Amino acid sequence: MQKSEYLNPWVDLIHTDDIISKIRQKELKPFSVTPEQTGVLFCLTLVEKNPTPADLSRMLIEDRSSITLIPNRMEIKG
């Protein structure tokens, strides 16, 4: 196999991810909620106690620093 044959599936995957992301953002826009915030809300429905940012980052498979501010902003926003 040539190198370019390995790249095509990755390019397709990146394009698909981008399309899904744009559709999701458009779907959530009327609610003024971001896809990241919906992930946090989903996690909150799964646990009985208040999760820490570290818990949320593990559940969402995200870097802790990218998760830390989301709940704070959501709380301020109401």
N, CA, C and O of each residue as an XYZ file, in Angstrom:
312
protein
N       0.832     -1.187      0.000
C       0.000      0.000      0.000
C       0.874      1.248      0.000
O       1.924      1.302      0.640
N       0.415      2.224     -0.723
C       1.134      3.496     -0.736
C       0.698      4.340      0.455
O      -0.369      4.135      1.034
N       1.539      5.276      0.794
C       1.286      6.149      1.941
C      -0.064      6.868      1.819
O      -0.786      6.991      2.808
N      -0.406      7.340      0.627
C      -1.645      8.094      0.437
C      -2.882      7.236      0.705
O      -3.930      7.768      1.071
N      -2.775      5.924      0.529
C      -3.905      5.045      0.795
C      -4.236      4.999      2.286
O      -5.387      4.770      2.658
N      -3.245      5.213      3.133
C      -3.476      5.251      4.575
C      -4.063      6.586      5.019
O      -4.776      6.648      6.021
N      -3.774      7.636      4.293
C      -4.237      8.965      4.690
C      -5.705      9.194      4.366
O      -6.395      9.893      5.108
N      -6.189      8.630      3.290
C      -7.569      8.888      2.868
C      -8.614      8.571      3.942
O      -9.509      9.388      4.159
N      -8.542      7.426      4.622
C      -9.534      7.188      5.683
C      -9.445      8.217      6.808
O     -10.471      8.601      7.369
N      -8.243      8.666      7.147
C      -8.086      9.674      8.198
C      -8.681     11.000      7.772
O      -9.325     11.675      8.576
N      -8.480     11.384      6.530
C      -9.053     12.634      6.019
C     -10.576     12.537      6.038
O     -11.251     13.489      6.429
N     -11.116     11.408      5.625
C     -12.567     11.202      5.655
C     -13.103     11.281      7.080
O     -14.158     11.867      7.323
N     -12.379     10.694      8.006
C     -12.800     10.718      9.407
C     -12.794     12.139      9.967
O     -13.717     12.528     10.684
N     -11.780     12.899      9.651
C     -11.695     14.293     10.108
C     -12.838     15.120      9.516
O     -13.451     15.922     10.220
N     -13.124     14.932      8.244
C     -14.231     15.656      7.612
C     -15.571     15.270      8.232
O     -16.424     16.126      8.468
N     -15.746     13.993      8.488
C     -16.993     13.525      9.103
C     -17.160     14.118     10.496
O     -18.250     14.563     10.854
N     -16.102     14.126     11.271
C     -16.145     14.712     12.604
C     -16.502     16.195     12.540
O     -17.288     16.683     13.352
N     -15.934     16.897     11.591
C     -16.214     18.319     11.426
C     -17.680     18.554     11.071
O     -18.313     19.463     11.609
N     -18.210     17.749     10.178
C     -19.619     17.875      9.771
C     -20.545     17.604     10.956
O     -21.488     18.359     11.192
N     -20.279     16.538     11.696
C     -21.102     16.205     12.863
C     -21.040     17.324     13.897
O     -22.062     17.682     14.483
N     -19.869     17.872     14.122
C     -19.702     18.962     15.079
C     -20.520     20.194     14.675
O     -21.178     20.812     15.512
N     -20.472     20.538     13.399
C     -21.238     21.703     12.923
C     -22.739     21.476     13.044
O     -23.477     22.391     13.411
N     -23.192     20.274     12.742
C     -24.617     19.951     12.866
C     -25.041     20.041     14.326
O     -26.098     20.593     14.632
N     -24.233     19.510     15.219
C     -24.557     19.534     16.651
C     -24.609     20.967     17.177
O     -25.506     21.312     17.946
N     -23.653     21.805     16.767
C     -23.657     23.207     17.194
C     -24.915     23.915     16.711
O     -25.520     24.690     17.452
N     -25.304     23.652     15.485
C     -26.506     24.270     14.914
C     -27.757     23.802     15.661
O     -28.669     24.590     15.915
N     -27.791     22.533     16.005
C     -28.911     21.951     16.736
C     -29.059     22.558     18.131
O     -30.178     22.748     18.607
N     -27.945     22.861     18.784
C     -27.963     23.367     20.158
C     -28.072     24.889     20.254
O     -28.359     25.420     21.327
N     -27.848     25.586     19.154
C     -27.832     27.052     19.164
C     -29.101     27.669     19.760
O     -28.984     28.615     20.540
N     -30.306     27.187     19.438
C     -31.504     27.803     20.032
C     -31.552     27.716     21.560
O     -32.248     28.499     22.207
N     -30.819     26.770     22.128
C     -30.825     26.586     23.574
C     -29.662     27.299     24.264
O     -29.544     27.250     25.488
N     -28.811     27.955     23.490
C     -27.623     28.639     24.010
C     -26.753     27.698     24.845
O     -26.253     28.071     25.906
N     -26.586     26.484     24.349
C     -25.775     25.480     25.019
C     -24.759     24.948     24.013
O     -25.088     24.716     22.849
N     -23.522     24.757     24.470
C     -22.478     24.233     23.598
C     -22.439     22.704     23.693
O     -22.948     22.135     24.658
N     -21.850     22.047     22.715
C     -21.693     20.593     22.808
C     -20.923     20.165     24.065
O     -21.230     19.134     24.663
N     -19.938     20.950     24.454
C     -19.176     20.643     25.659
C     -20.065     20.702     26.905
O     -19.950     19.866     27.802
N     -20.945     21.693     26.947
C     -21.850     21.816     28.084
C     -22.844     20.654     28.129
O     -23.194     20.185     29.211
N     -23.298     20.191     26.974
C     -24.207     19.040     26.969
C     -23.494     17.797     27.485
O     -24.111     16.953     28.135
N     -22.202     17.679     27.202
C     -21.430     16.563     27.744
C     -21.385     16.604     29.260
O     -21.539     15.577     29.921
N     -21.172     17.792     29.807
C     -21.153     17.955     31.267
C     -22.529     17.634     31.842
O     -22.630     16.926     32.844
N     -23.584     18.145     31.223
C     -24.940     17.865     31.698
C     -25.240     16.369     31.672
O     -25.857     15.837     32.595
N     -24.801     15.699     30.617
C     -25.008     14.256     30.517
C     -24.297     13.539     31.665
O     -24.865     12.639     32.285
N     -23.067     13.933     31.945
C     -22.321     13.318     33.046
C     -23.029     13.532     34.378
O     -23.057     12.638     35.223
N     -23.597     14.714     34.560
C     -24.301     15.011     35.812
C     -25.516     14.118     36.001
O     -25.908     13.833     37.132
N     -26.116     13.672     34.896
C     -27.266     12.770     35.015
C     -26.841     11.348     35.350
O     -27.660     10.548     35.804
N     -25.573     11.025     35.132
C     -25.086      9.661     35.362
C     -24.598      9.404     36.780
O     -24.549      8.255     37.220
N     -24.237     10.463     37.499
C     -23.651     10.279     38.825
C     -24.596     10.780     39.909
O     -25.404     11.681     39.681
N     -24.484     10.188     41.081
C     -25.362     10.579     42.187
C     -24.815     11.748     42.988
O     -25.581     12.534     43.547
N     -23.495     11.868     43.047
C     -22.891     12.963     43.805
C     -22.402     14.033     42.823
O     -22.410     13.824     41.609
N     -21.983     15.167     43.356
C     -21.443     16.219     42.505
C     -20.040     15.830     42.053
O     -19.139     15.715     42.884
N     -19.840     15.626     40.758
C     -18.506     15.244     40.299
C     -17.546     16.430     40.317
O     -17.954     17.577     40.135
N     -16.291     16.142     40.533
C     -15.253     17.168     40.468
C     -14.867     17.366     38.998
O     -15.210     16.537     38.156
N     -14.158     18.454     38.681
C     -13.669     18.611     37.304
C     -12.820     17.418     36.853
O     -12.849     17.039     35.682
N     -12.074     16.836     37.778
C     -11.273     15.648     37.429
C     -12.180     14.480     37.057
O     -11.897     13.751     36.106
N     -13.268     14.301     37.805
C     -14.238     13.245     37.473
C     -14.831     13.477     36.085
O     -14.924     12.558     35.272
N     -15.229     14.723     35.833
C     -15.823     15.058     34.532
C     -14.830     14.832     33.396
O     -15.196     14.307     32.344
N     -13.593     15.220     33.603
C     -12.591     15.051     32.546
C     -12.365     13.573     32.246
O     -12.170     13.201     31.089
N     -12.389     12.733     33.270
C     -12.247     11.287     33.036
C     -13.462     10.743     32.295
O     -13.316      9.935     31.377
N     -14.648     11.174     32.679
C     -15.873     10.674     32.042
C     -15.963     11.114     30.585
O     -16.438     10.362     29.734
N     -15.512     12.318     30.301
C     -15.608     12.870     28.952
C     -14.348     12.626     28.117
O     -14.293     12.985     26.940
N     -13.348     12.016     28.736
C     -12.055     11.758     28.086
C     -11.505     13.060     27.499
O     -11.146     13.138     26.324
N     -11.454     14.056     28.346
C     -10.937     15.376     27.981
C      -9.857     15.786     28.968
O      -9.770     15.242     30.069
N      -9.048     16.732     28.572
C      -8.036     17.289     29.457
C      -8.736     18.055     30.575
O      -9.690     18.792     30.326
N      -8.265     17.882     31.793
C      -8.911     18.525     32.946
C      -8.982     20.044     32.791
O      -9.976     20.661     33.174
N      -7.940     20.643     32.234
C      -7.921     22.100     32.102
C      -9.016     22.593     31.168
O      -9.496     23.716     31.325
N      -9.419     21.783     30.204
C     -10.472     22.212     29.285
C     -11.863     22.039     29.898
O     -12.826     22.650     29.434
N     -11.968     21.223     30.922
C     -13.258     20.968     31.572
C     -13.505     21.901     32.749
O     -14.656     22.228     33.035
N     -12.480     22.329     33.423
C     -12.600     23.074     34.675
C     -13.522     24.284     34.573
O     -14.330     24.513     35.472
N     -13.420     25.053     33.509
C     -14.201     26.287     33.396
C     -15.654     26.076     32.966
O     -16.505     26.925     33.230
N     -15.938     24.978     32.321
C     -17.289     24.763     31.769
C     -18.362     24.781     32.858
O     -19.327     25.533     32.722
N     -18.245     23.987     33.943
C     -19.295     24.043     34.976
C     -19.440     25.427     35.607
O     -20.551     25.859     35.914
N     -18.317     26.122     35.800
C     -18.380     27.470     36.376
C     -19.174     28.407     35.480
O     -20.025     29.158     35.957
N     -18.897     28.364     34.192
C     -19.633     29.218     33.242
C     -21.109     28.848     33.196
O     -21.972     29.719     33.091
N     -21.395     27.549     33.274
C     -22.782     27.100     33.252
C     -23.523     27.595     34.481
O     -24.678     28.010     34.389
N     -22.868     27.552     35.626
C     -23.494     28.005     36.866
C     -23.797     29.499     36.806
O     -24.875     29.937     37.208
N     -22.848     30.274     36.305
C     -23.049     31.725     36.165
C     -24.212     32.010     35.217
O     -25.026     32.902     35.457
N     -24.270     31.235     34.141
C     -25.316     31.417     33.138
C     -26.693     30.977     33.636
O     -27.721     31.382     33.092
N     -26.696     30.154     34.666
C     -27.959     29.699     35.242
C     -28.466     28.448     34.610
O     -29.522     27.946     34.994
